[in-house]
Amino acid sequence: MIGQIIEKELISAYRIIPAEVDKTVVLYDKLLGAQRLGNEFKSKTTIVFQTEDGPKRIETTVWSLTEKYIQIKNGVLIPLKAIIEIDY
């Protein structure tokens, strides 16, 4: 899995930008699964997303999913267009 591992609390220190390829449609079902895991089982998901400083990877619980964002702890939003990989 690609991406430098960072603490989810440090996301705000990075400028999130769209990934080279928008994988929103491809990853949407997997994101729904991640949300279900987070809400029902408090399980964590590994998310790789694009920043100006290159791909970053976090391990976190996905609290909610909209058409454009996932929400994680402390109301942090990650645009779906920035997500490169998701695994759980």
N, CA and C atoms as an extended XYZ file, in Angstrom:
264
Properties=species:S:1:pos:R:3:atomname:S:1:resname:S:1:resid:I:1 pbc="F F F"
N         0.852       -1.188        0.000 N   MET     1
C         0.000        0.000        0.000 CA  MET     1
C         0.890        1.241        0.000 C   MET     1
N         0.530        2.193       -0.830 N   ILE     2
C         1.336        3.401       -0.963 CA  ILE     2
C         0.972        4.430        0.098 C   ILE     2
N         1.736        5.496        0.164 N   GLY     3
C         1.419        6.616        1.043 CA  GLY     3
C         2.186        6.593        2.341 C   GLY     3
N         2.663        7.762        2.717 N   GLN     4
C         3.341        7.932        4.000 CA  GLN     4
C         2.290        7.886        5.099 C   GLN     4
N         2.540        7.108        6.142 N   ILE     5
C         1.596        6.994        7.251 CA  ILE     5
C         1.671        8.267        8.092 C   ILE     5
N         0.499        8.842        8.371 N   ILE     6
C         0.421        9.996        9.263 CA  ILE     6
C        -0.674        9.740       10.295 C   ILE     6
N        -0.621       10.475       11.396 N   GLU     7
C        -1.689       10.399       12.390 CA  GLU     7
C        -2.888       11.171       11.864 C   GLU     7
N        -4.084       10.652       12.066 N   LYS     8
C        -5.282       11.313       11.537 CA  LYS     8
C        -5.444       12.719       12.107 C   LYS     8
N        -4.893       12.956       13.290 N   GLU     9
C        -4.987       14.283       13.900 CA  GLU     9
C        -4.168       15.327       13.139 C   GLU     9
N        -3.256       14.870       12.265 N   LEU    10
C        -2.389       15.785       11.515 CA  LEU    10
C        -2.914       16.106       10.118 C   LEU    10
N        -4.075       15.580        9.748 N   ILE    11
C        -4.608       15.802        8.404 CA  ILE    11
C        -4.699       17.286        8.077 C   ILE    11
N        -5.115       18.092        9.038 N   SER    12
C        -5.301       19.524        8.781 CA  SER    12
C        -3.998       20.238        8.424 C   SER    12
N        -2.861       19.605        8.689 N   ALA    13
C        -1.570       20.206        8.345 CA  ALA    13
C        -1.243       20.048        6.857 C   ALA    13
N        -2.040       19.266        6.145 N   TYR    14
C        -1.785       18.997        4.728 CA  TYR    14
C        -2.894       19.584        3.874 C   TYR    14
N        -2.539       20.005        2.673 N   ARG    15
C        -3.537       20.486        1.706 CA  ARG    15
C        -3.942       19.297        0.841 C   ARG    15
N        -5.184       18.857        0.995 N   ILE    16
C        -5.698       17.719        0.241 CA  ILE    16
C        -6.081       18.195       -1.154 C   ILE    16
N        -5.628       17.445       -2.165 N   ILE    17
C        -5.925       17.783       -3.563 CA  ILE    17
C        -6.516       16.549       -4.253 C   ILE    17
N        -7.194       16.736       -5.391 N   PRO    18
C        -7.736       15.573       -6.108 CA  PRO    18
C        -6.619       14.623       -6.559 C   PRO    18
N        -6.907       13.338       -6.515 N   ALA    19
C        -5.961       12.326       -7.003 CA  ALA    19
C        -5.878       12.427       -8.530 C   ALA    19
N        -4.832       11.843       -9.089 N   GLU    20
C        -4.664       11.867      -10.551 CA  GLU    20
C        -5.862       11.253      -11.252 C   GLU    20
N        -6.404       10.185      -10.664 N   VAL    21
C        -7.578        9.509      -11.219 CA  VAL    21
C        -8.688        9.551      -10.169 C   VAL    21
N        -9.861       10.047      -10.563 N   ASP    22
C       -11.003       10.088       -9.656 CA  ASP    22
C       -11.595        8.681       -9.566 C   ASP    22
N       -11.444        8.050       -8.404 N   LYS    23
C       -11.929        6.678       -8.199 CA  LYS    23
C       -13.225        6.631       -7.399 C   LYS    23
N       -13.919        7.759       -7.306 N   THR    24
C       -15.138        7.844       -6.499 CA  THR    24
C       -16.124        6.736       -6.829 C   THR    24
N       -16.436        6.554       -8.108 N   VAL    25
C       -17.438        5.562       -8.523 CA  VAL    25
C       -16.964        4.152       -8.179 C   VAL    25
N       -15.701        3.873       -8.456 N   VAL    26
C       -15.135        2.540       -8.211 CA  VAL    26
C       -15.097        2.215       -6.721 C   VAL    26
N       -14.764        3.212       -5.893 N   LEU    27
C       -14.562        2.973       -4.458 CA  LEU    27
C       -15.829        3.170       -3.619 C   LEU    27
N       -16.913        3.654       -4.219 N   TYR    28
C       -18.079        4.036       -3.428 CA  TYR    28
C       -18.639        2.880       -2.591 C   TYR    28
N       -18.786        1.694       -3.176 N   ASP    29
C       -19.303        0.548       -2.415 CA  ASP    29
C       -18.375        0.184       -1.259 C   ASP    29
N       -17.077        0.276       -1.507 N   LYS    30
C       -16.110       -0.022       -0.449 CA  LYS    30
C       -16.193        1.039        0.658 C   LYS    30
N       -16.429        2.286        0.274 N   LEU    31
C       -16.598        3.353        1.263 CA  LEU    31
C       -17.863        3.138        2.092 C   LEU    31
N       -18.934        2.662        1.449 N   LEU    32
C       -20.152        2.327        2.205 CA  LEU    32
C       -19.859        1.228        3.225 C   LEU    32
N       -19.077        0.245        2.820 N   GLY    33
C       -18.683       -0.823        3.740 CA  GLY    33
C       -17.852       -0.289        4.893 C   GLY    33
N       -16.966        0.645        4.595 N   ALA    34
C       -16.125        1.249        5.641 CA  ALA    34
C       -16.989        2.020        6.637 C   ALA    34
N       -17.985        2.721        6.126 N   GLN    35
C       -18.898        3.457        7.010 CA  GLN    35
C       -19.659        2.490        7.905 C   GLN    35
N       -20.144        1.405        7.340 N   ARG    36
C       -20.872        0.403        8.129 CA  ARG    36
C       -19.961       -0.202        9.206 C   ARG    36
N       -18.735       -0.528        8.818 N   LEU    37
C       -17.782       -1.069        9.797 CA  LEU    37
C       -17.554       -0.090       10.936 C   LEU    37
N       -17.415        1.185       10.582 N   GLY    38
C       -17.170        2.207       11.600 CA  GLY    38
C       -18.352        2.389       12.536 C   GLY    38
N       -19.554        2.451       11.970 N   ASN    39
C       -20.737        2.723       12.781 CA  ASN    39
C       -21.205        1.518       13.585 C   ASN    39
N       -21.150        0.334       12.988 N   GLU    40
C       -21.686       -0.843       13.668 CA  GLU    40
C       -20.651       -1.594       14.503 C   GLU    40
N       -19.398       -1.577       14.043 N   PHE    41
C       -18.392       -2.410       14.716 CA  PHE    41
C       -17.207       -1.620       15.258 C   PHE    41
N       -17.204       -0.282       15.036 N   LYS    42
C       -16.105        0.588       15.471 CA  LYS    42
C       -14.768        0.118       14.900 C   LYS    42
N       -14.815       -0.513       13.721 N   SER    43
C       -13.599       -1.002       13.056 CA  SER    43
C       -12.945        0.117       12.263 C   SER    43
N       -11.642        0.027       12.158 N   LYS    44
C       -10.878        1.044       11.436 CA  LYS    44
C       -10.655        0.636        9.985 C   LYS    44
N       -10.480        1.658        9.163 N   THR    45
C       -10.240        1.505        7.734 CA  THR    45
C        -8.939        2.232        7.400 C   THR    45
N        -8.159        1.685        6.482 N   THR    46
C        -6.964        2.368        6.005 CA  THR    46
C        -7.333        3.138        4.748 C   THR    46
N        -7.029        4.435        4.757 N   ILE    47
C        -7.376        5.313        3.640 CA  ILE    47
C        -6.115        5.996        3.142 C   ILE    47
N        -5.888        5.934        1.825 N   VAL    48
C        -4.779        6.656        1.199 CA  VAL    48
C        -5.402        7.777        0.380 C   VAL    48
N        -4.934        9.005        0.617 N   PHE    49
C        -5.479       10.150       -0.108 CA  PHE    49
C        -4.335       11.044       -0.578 C   PHE    49
N        -4.627       11.860       -1.592 N   GLN    50
C        -3.611       12.704       -2.221 CA  GLN    50
C        -3.512       14.060       -1.527 C   GLN    50
N        -2.274       14.506       -1.293 N   THR    51
C        -2.036       15.856       -0.783 CA  THR    51
C        -0.992       16.516       -1.688 C   THR    51
N        -0.784       17.810       -1.480 N   GLU    52
C         0.257       18.507       -2.239 CA  GLU    52
C         1.630       17.893       -1.992 C   GLU    52
N         1.795       17.252       -0.820 N   ASP    53
C         3.075       16.636       -0.444 CA  ASP    53
C         3.150       15.162       -0.806 C   ASP    53
N         2.218       14.690       -1.651 N   GLY    54
C         2.193       13.285       -2.043 CA  GLY    54
C         1.133       12.518       -1.275 C   GLY    54
N         0.994       11.224       -1.586 N   PRO    55
C        -0.031       10.413       -0.921 CA  PRO    55
C         0.248       10.245        0.571 C   PRO    55
N        -0.813       10.319        1.369 N   LYS    56
C        -0.730       10.100        2.819 CA  LYS    56
C        -1.701        8.993        3.174 C   LYS    56
N        -1.345        8.241        4.213 N   ARG    57
C        -2.162        7.103        4.636 CA  ARG    57
C        -2.523        7.255        6.104 C   ARG    57
N        -3.786        7.003        6.413 N   ILE    58
C        -4.257        7.034        7.796 CA  ILE    58
C        -5.040        5.765        8.085 C   ILE    58
N        -5.139        5.441        9.349 N   GLU    59
C        -6.012        4.356        9.794 CA  GLU    59
C        -7.025        4.992       10.717 C   GLU    59
N        -8.303        4.892       10.356 N   THR    60
C        -9.324        5.614       11.097 CA  THR    60
C       -10.689        4.948       10.949 C   THR    60
N       -11.638        5.443       11.703 N   THR    61
C       -13.025        5.015       11.596 CA  THR    61
C       -13.760        5.999       10.682 C   THR    61
N       -14.490        5.495        9.710 N   VAL    62
C       -15.299        6.345        8.830 CA  VAL    62
C       -16.663        6.521        9.494 C   VAL    62
N       -16.992        7.780        9.829 N   TRP    63
C       -18.252        8.050       10.526 CA  TRP    63
C       -19.407        8.236        9.572 C   TRP    63
N       -19.160        8.957        8.461 N   SER    64
C       -20.252        9.161        7.518 CA  SER    64
C       -19.715        9.334        6.104 C   SER    64
N       -20.621        9.192        5.147 N   LEU    65
C       -20.285        9.259        3.735 CA  LEU    65
C       -21.352       10.063        3.020 C   LEU    65
N       -20.918       11.048        2.214 N   THR    66
C       -21.851       11.811        1.395 CA  THR    66
C       -21.451       11.606       -0.063 C   THR    66
N       -22.090       12.339       -0.955 N   GLU    67
C       -21.745       12.213       -2.377 CA  GLU    67
C       -20.343       12.734       -2.670 C   GLU    67
N       -19.810       13.618       -1.797 N   LYS    68
C       -18.525       14.245       -2.091 CA  LYS    68
C       -17.439       14.018       -1.047 C   LYS    68
N       -17.809       13.592        0.165 N   TYR    69
C       -16.838       13.495        1.256 CA  TYR    69
C       -17.064       12.253        2.119 C   TYR    69
N       -15.974       11.865        2.809 N   ILE    70
C       -16.132       10.977        3.963 CA  ILE    70
C       -15.798       11.837        5.173 C   ILE    70
N       -16.464       11.522        6.275 N   GLN    71
C       -16.187       12.230        7.520 CA  GLN    71
C       -15.572       11.250        8.496 C   GLN    71
N       -14.474       11.699        9.120 N   ILE    72
C       -13.832       10.884       10.146 CA  ILE    72
C       -13.910       11.645       11.470 C   ILE    72
N       -13.174       11.190       12.460 N   LYS    73
C       -13.182       11.763       13.797 CA  LYS    73
C       -12.982       13.282       13.779 C   LYS    73
N       -13.613       13.952       14.723 N   ASN    74
C       -13.510       15.405       14.910 CA  ASN    74
C       -14.040       16.201       13.726 C   ASN    74
N       -14.959       15.613       12.964 N   GLY    75
C       -15.578       16.336       11.862 CA  GLY    75
C       -14.674       16.592       10.668 C   GLY    75
N       -13.538       15.891       10.593 N   VAL    76
C       -12.610       16.069        9.473 CA  VAL    76
C       -13.224       15.450        8.213 C   VAL    76
N       -13.217       16.225        7.123 N   LEU    77
C       -13.753       15.759        5.849 CA  LEU    77
C       -12.624       15.502        4.866 C   LEU    77
N       -12.710       14.382        4.152 N   ILE    78
C       -11.762       14.064        3.088 CA  ILE    78
C       -12.572       13.946        1.800 C   ILE    78
N       -12.236       14.765        0.787 N   PRO    79
C       -12.973       14.677       -0.482 CA  PRO    79
C       -12.791       13.312       -1.135 C   PRO    79
N       -13.881       12.761       -1.663 N   LEU    80
C       -13.806       11.454       -2.320 CA  LEU    80
C       -12.843       11.494       -3.505 C   LEU    80
N       -12.772       12.619       -4.193 N   LYS    81
C       -11.888       12.744       -5.361 CA  LYS    81
C       -10.414       12.646       -4.990 C   LYS    81
N       -10.092       12.796       -3.706 N   ALA    82
C        -8.696       12.723       -3.254 CA  ALA    82
C        -8.288       11.314       -2.852 C   ALA    82
N        -9.259       10.405       -2.716 N   ILE    83
C        -8.961        9.059       -2.210 CA  ILE    83
C        -8.366        8.192       -3.325 C   ILE    83
N        -7.228        7.588       -2.995 N   ILE    84
C        -6.495        6.740       -3.932 CA  ILE    84
C        -6.803        5.268       -3.673 C   ILE    84
N        -6.816        4.902       -2.382 N   GLU    85
C        -7.020        3.505       -1.980 CA  GLU    85
C        -7.788        3.455       -0.689 C   GLU    85
N        -8.502        2.362       -0.487 N   ILE    86
C        -9.178        2.113        0.789 CA  ILE    86
C        -9.100        0.618        1.056 C   ILE    86
N        -8.851        0.277        2.320 N   ASP    87
C        -8.722       -1.134        2.660 CA  ASP    87
C        -9.214       -1.342        4.090 C   ASP    87
N        -9.842       -2.489        4.300 N   TYR    88
C       -10.276       -2.862        5.663 CA  TYR    88
C       -10.307       -4.351        5.808 C   TYR    88
